[in-house]
Amino acid sequence: MTQKIVIAGTGFAGVWAALSASRAIALAGRQQDVELIVVSPAPALVIRPRLYEAVLDNMNPDVGALLAAVGARHLAGRVETIDVNSRTVTVARSDGERETIAYDRFVLAAGSQLFRPDVPGLDRHAFDTDQFATAHALDVQLKALPGEPETEARNTVVVAGGGLTGFEAATEMPIRLRAALGDKANFRVILIDTADRPGGSLGDEAQPHLAEALAFTGVETRTGVRVTAIEADAVVLSSGERIATNTVVWTAGMRASPLAAQIPGEHDAIGRVVGDAYLRAPAAPGVFVTGDTVHAGTDDDGNVAPMSCQHALSLGRVAGHNAAAELVGLPLHPYSQPKYVTCIDLGDWGALYTEGWDRQVRITREAAKAIKQEINRVWIYPPAADRDAVFAVANPDYVIVP
């Protein structure tokens, strides 16, 4: 009787879960009796870490041939419901039909989505770089600015959120505005952060560099305030300040896919399922959680994997391997990722590369920018559709670090 592994999602974690599971199945010689099904709207991996950039070409590479090369079947659609008692998932297929699939193991790799609080006007007037379609909408908006009457609102972009995504979007924005409005255009980019200092999560050592990058790129800041309303031509802050703008970019936080709420058991404050050492959902036998849907410890010091591509690559490998290993009789592999680095793009200033959970600054400016571009353009992209080459790097303990 054929057993089935169903994986929800073709993001970083989902793709690598599929590749790792396929490798484990092949190692056990069980290709004929274990079926691997990967569900997502399209066989594409959106390169979300790059969506703040101006050029969106090749930001959603096709992985259909890659999945087929390792023996995985892609099903175009979205997992809508997960029934952990009957071990079935209901898929809303892209052709308009619904299909219920029984699984022996299920891997939730449905990722995360931008946090959208109940701010008046947010849904109608704000842009974001969370998904390929929304990043494209922002690109269209910026390129259309020259056709609008020159006003303070036209020439001002407000970025709400002072985390990594907000910093990258804000410091890249002057480059994009010069391309749209001309080198001599009188524009403003303003970064809004609820914290007392933007980029506070990057630690004390990074602060002088971040401040220097903001000054170098000409990005203004408003700190210790939040956005209370977004209008067609302005944003209103909790301080009472009203900033004229036609372009607000929302980057204020992430939440796990709503599908995670369908998995019983403990969840963290951002909706992730608290997984065990093997990325199993403890209260849902047969279910594995990975990528942005799992709250997982990275080491013995109490650190938890953030929602990042860096961690999704490893989390996916481990969850996929373990889901298959339970079926084919291979040893399970505990998740561990003590090495932690960050590399944040800071526009024309360069980039900032840090190591460790305390964010020790190691490389800055042009040298860090070269690392960032290598990460963005090479390391995080899916591999070629070569089964043997893929299996050589799909093992659960394979970790890419600069």
C-alpha positions in Angstrom: 0.0 0.0 0.0 1.4 3.4 -1.0 2.1 5.8 1.8 1.8 9.6 1.3 3.8 12.5 2.5 2.0 15.9 1.9 4.0 19.1 2.1 2.1 22.4 2.1 4.1 25.2 0.6 7.0 25.8 -1.9 8.8 28.5 0.0 12.4 27.9 1.2 11.3 25.4 3.9 8.8 23.7 1.7 11.1 23.1 -1.3 14.0 21.9 0.9 11.6 19.7 2.9 10.6 18.0 -0.4 14.2 17.6 -1.5 15.3 16.2 1.8 12.3 13.8 2.1 13.0 12.6 -1.4 16.6 11.9 -0.5 15.5 9.9 2.6 13.0 7.9 0.6 15.7 7.1 -2.1 18.2 6.1 0.6 15.8 3.6 1.9 14.9 2.4 -1.6 11.3 3.1 -1.1 10.5 5.3 -4.1 7.8 2.8 -5.3 5.7 2.8 -2.2 6.1 6.3 -0.7 4.4 9.2 -2.7 5.5 12.8 -2.1 3.0 15.5 -2.9 3.8 19.2 -2.7 0.9 21.7 -2.6 1.2 25.3 -3.6 -0.6 27.7 -6.0 2.3 27.4 -8.5 5.6 25.4 -8.6 7.5 28.6 -7.8 9.8 29.7 -4.9 9.3 33.4 -4.3 12.6 35.0 -3.2 11.0 37.1 -0.5 14.2 38.4 1.1 14.8 40.3 -2.2 11.4 41.9 -2.7 12.6 45.2 -1.4 14.8 45.6 -4.5 13.9 47.6 -7.5 14.3 44.9 -10.2 11.9 41.9 -9.6 13.2 39.8 -12.5 13.8 36.1 -11.5 12.3 36.7 -8.0 9.9 33.7 -8.3 11.9 30.9 -10.0 10.0 27.8 -11.2 10.8 24.7 -9.2 8.5 22.3 -11.1 11.4 20.6 -12.9 13.4 20.4 -9.7 10.6 18.7 -7.8 9.9 16.3 -10.7 13.6 15.4 -10.9 13.6 14.1 -7.3 10.3 12.3 -7.7 7.9 14.7 -6.0 4.5 15.6 -7.5 3.4 19.2 -7.4 -0.3 19.8 -6.9 -1.5 23.3 -7.9 -3.7 24.7 -5.1 -3.8 25.7 -1.5 -4.3 23.6 1.6 -7.5 24.9 3.2 -8.1 22.6 6.1 -6.1 20.1 8.1 -7.9 17.3 10.0 -5.3 15.8 12.3 -7.8 13.2 13.6 -8.6 11.7 10.2 -5.1 12.6 8.8 -6.5 14.4 5.8 -6.0 17.7 4.2 -8.5 19.5 1.9 -6.9 21.3 -1.1 -8.6 24.0 -3.0 -7.1 23.3 -6.4 -6.2 26.0 -8.9 -8.6 24.4 -11.4 -11.5 25.3 -9.1 -12.1 21.8 -7.7 -11.6 20.6 -4.1 -9.7 17.5 -3.2 -9.3 15.6 0.1 -6.0 13.8 0.5 -5.2 11.3 3.1 -1.7 11.5 4.5 0.6 9.4 6.5 2.9 12.3 7.2 2.1 16.0 6.7 4.6 18.9 6.7 3.3 22.4 7.3 5.6 24.7 5.4 3.1 27.4 4.5 5.3 30.3 5.7 4.2 33.6 7.1 2.4 36.7 6.1 2.7 40.4 6.9 1.0 41.5 10.1 -1.8 43.9 9.3 -3.3 45.4 12.4 -6.6 47.4 12.4 -5.1 50.7 11.3 -7.6 52.8 9.3 -6.6 52.9 5.7 -4.0 50.2 5.9 -5.7 47.8 3.5 -6.7 50.6 1.0 -3.6 52.8 0.9 -0.5 51.0 2.0 2.0 49.0 -0.1 4.3 46.2 1.0 7.1 43.9 -0.1 5.7 40.8 1.5 4.7 38.9 -1.7 5.7 39.0 -5.3 2.4 40.6 -6.4 2.5 43.3 -3.7 6.1 44.1 -4.4 5.2 44.5 -8.1 2.3 46.8 -7.1 4.8 49.0 -5.2 7.1 49.0 -8.2 4.2 50.1 -10.4 3.4 52.9 -7.9 7.0 54.2 -7.9 7.4 54.1 -11.6 4.1 56.0 -12.0 5.2 58.9 -9.8 6.7 61.0 -12.6 3.3 61.2 -14.3 1.7 62.7 -11.2 1.7 66.5 -10.3 4.8 67.4 -8.3 3.6 67.7 -4.7 5.1 67.1 -1.3 2.9 63.9 -1.1 4.2 62.6 -4.4 7.8 63.1 -3.4 7.6 61.5 0.0 7.8 57.8 0.8 7.0 56.6 4.4 8.3 53.2 5.5 6.4 51.9 8.6 8.5 49.4 10.6 12.1 49.7 11.7 13.1 46.0 11.6 15.4 44.4 9.0 12.8 44.6 6.3 12.0 48.2 7.0 15.6 49.2 7.0 16.3 47.5 3.7 13.2 49.0 2.1 14.0 52.5 3.4 17.6 52.6 2.5 17.0 51.1 -1.0 14.2 53.7 -1.6 16.4 56.7 -2.5 17.9 54.6 -5.3 14.5 53.7 -6.6 13.2 57.3 -6.3 16.2 58.7 -8.2 15.6 56.2 -10.9 11.9 57.3 -11.1 12.1 61.0 -10.5 15.7 61.9 -11.6 18.9 62.5 -9.8 18.0 66.1 -8.9 14.6 65.3 -7.5 13.7 66.7 -4.1 12.3 63.7 -2.4 12.0 62.4 1.2 12.1 58.9 2.7 10.9 58.7 6.3 11.3 55.5 8.5 8.7 55.1 11.3 9.5 52.9 14.3 7.7 52.3 17.5 11.0 51.7 19.3 13.1 54.4 20.7 15.8 53.7 18.1 15.3 52.2 14.6 16.9 48.8 14.2 17.1 48.2 17.9 16.7 44.4 17.4 20.1 44.4 15.7 21.8 45.2 19.0 24.0 47.9 20.4 27.1 47.2 18.3 25.2 47.8 15.1 23.7 51.1 16.1 26.5 53.5 15.0 26.6 51.8 11.6 22.8 51.9 11.1 22.8 55.6 12.1 25.6 56.3 9.6 23.7 54.4 6.9 20.5 56.4 7.5 22.4 59.6 7.4 24.4 58.6 4.3 21.3 57.6 2.3 19.3 60.6 3.6 16.6 58.6 5.3 14.7 60.5 8.1 13.3 58.8 11.1 10.4 59.1 13.5 10.9 56.9 16.6 8.8 56.0 19.6 5.6 56.6 17.5 3.2 54.4 15.6 1.0 54.9 12.6 -2.6 55.5 13.6 -4.1 56.1 10.1 -3.2 56.0 6.5 -4.9 58.2 4.0 -4.6 58.5 0.2 -2.3 61.4 0.6 -1.0 61.3 4.1 0.0 59.2 7.1 -1.0 60.1 10.7 1.3 59.2 13.6 0.5 58.7 17.3 2.4 61.9 18.1 -0.2 63.8 16.1 2.1 64.5 13.2 0.6 64.2 9.7 3.0 63.5 6.9 2.0 64.2 3.3 2.6 61.1 1.2 1.1 59.1 -1.6 3.3 56.0 -0.9 3.4 54.2 2.5 5.3 50.9 2.7 4.1 48.7 5.5 6.8 46.4 7.0 5.6 46.1 10.7 6.0 42.5 11.6 5.1 39.0 10.5 2.7 36.3 11.7 2.7 32.5 10.9 0.4 31.2 8.2 -3.2 30.9 9.5 -3.0 27.2 8.8 -0.7 26.9 11.8 -3.8 27.6 14.0 -5.4 24.4 12.7 -2.6 22.3 14.4 -3.5 21.6 18.0 -1.0 22.2 20.8 1.1 25.1 22.0 1.6 28.2 19.8 3.8 31.2 20.4 2.8 34.9 20.3 3.2 35.1 16.5 1.2 32.0 15.8 3.9 29.4 15.3 3.4 25.8 16.5 5.9 24.9 19.3 7.7 21.9 17.8 9.8 19.2 19.4 13.5 18.6 18.7 12.6 16.8 15.5 10.1 19.5 14.4 7.1 17.3 15.1 3.9 18.9 16.4 3.6 17.2 19.8 -0.2 17.2 19.9 -0.7 16.1 16.3 0.9 12.7 15.5 2.1 12.5 11.9 2.4 16.3 11.6 5.7 18.2 11.2 6.0 22.0 11.3 8.8 23.9 9.7 10.0 27.3 8.4 8.0 30.2 9.6 5.3 28.0 11.1 7.5 26.4 13.8 8.8 27.7 17.1 12.0 25.7 17.3 15.1 26.0 19.6 18.3 26.4 17.6 20.7 25.4 20.4 21.1 24.6 24.0 21.2 28.2 25.1 17.5 29.0 24.6 17.7 30.7 21.3 14.7 30.3 19.0 14.8 30.3 15.2 13.6 33.7 13.8 11.4 33.9 10.7 14.3 34.0 8.2 15.4 32.4 5.0 18.6 31.3 6.7 16.7 29.2 9.2 14.0 28.0 6.8 16.6 26.3 4.6 17.8 24.1 7.5 14.3 23.7 9.1 13.0 22.5 5.8 15.7 19.9 5.4 15.2 18.5 8.9 11.4 18.4 8.8 11.4 16.8 5.4 14.0 14.2 6.3 12.2 13.3 9.6 8.8 13.0 8.0 10.2 10.5 5.5 12.5 8.8 8.0 9.5 7.9 10.2 7.9 6.0 7.3 11.0 4.3 5.8 12.9 3.4 9.0 15.8 5.8 9.0 17.1 7.5 12.1 15.5 10.9 12.9 17.7 14.0 13.0 17.3 16.7 15.7 17.2 20.3 14.5 20.2 22.3 15.6 21.5 25.6 14.1 23.7 27.4 16.6 25.5 29.5 14.0 23.6 32.7 13.4 24.5 35.5 11.1 22.7 38.5 9.7 23.5 40.6 6.6 21.3 43.6 6.1 21.4 45.6 2.9 21.7 49.4 3.5 21.4 50.9 0.1 24.2 53.1 -1.2 26.0 52.9 2.1 26.7 49.2 1.7 25.6 46.4 4.0 26.2 45.2 7.6 27.2 41.7 8.4 27.0 40.4 12.0 27.6 37.1 13.7 26.1 35.6 16.8 22.9 36.2 18.7 24.4 39.3 20.2 25.0 40.7 16.6 28.7 41.2 16.7 29.6 43.4 13.7 32.2 41.7 11.5 32.0 43.3 8.1 30.6 46.6 6.8 30.1 48.8 3.8 31.2 47.5 0.3 32.7 44.2 1.6 29.4 43.3 3.4 27.5 44.3 0.3 29.4 41.8 -1.7 28.4 39.1 0.8 24.8 40.2 0.7 24.7 40.1 -3.1 26.2 36.6 -3.1 23.6 35.4 -0.6 20.7 37.1 -2.4 21.7 36.1 -5.9 23.3 32.7 -5.5 23.0 30.9 -2.1 19.3 31.1 -1.5 18.2 30.2 -5.0 16.9 26.7 -5.6 19.4 24.3 -7.2 19.3 23.0 -10.8 17.1 20.0 -11.5 19.9 17.4 -11.0 18.8 14.6 -8.7 22.3 13.5 -7.6 23.6 17.0 -7.1 20.5 17.9 -5.1 20.7 14.9 -2.9 24.4 15.7 -2.1 23.2 18.9 -0.3 19.8 17.9 0.9 20.9 16.0 4.0 19.4 17.3 7.3 22.7 18.5 8.7 23.7 20.6 5.7 23.9 24.3 6.7 24.9 27.2 4.5 26.7 30.0 6.3 28.9 32.8 4.9 
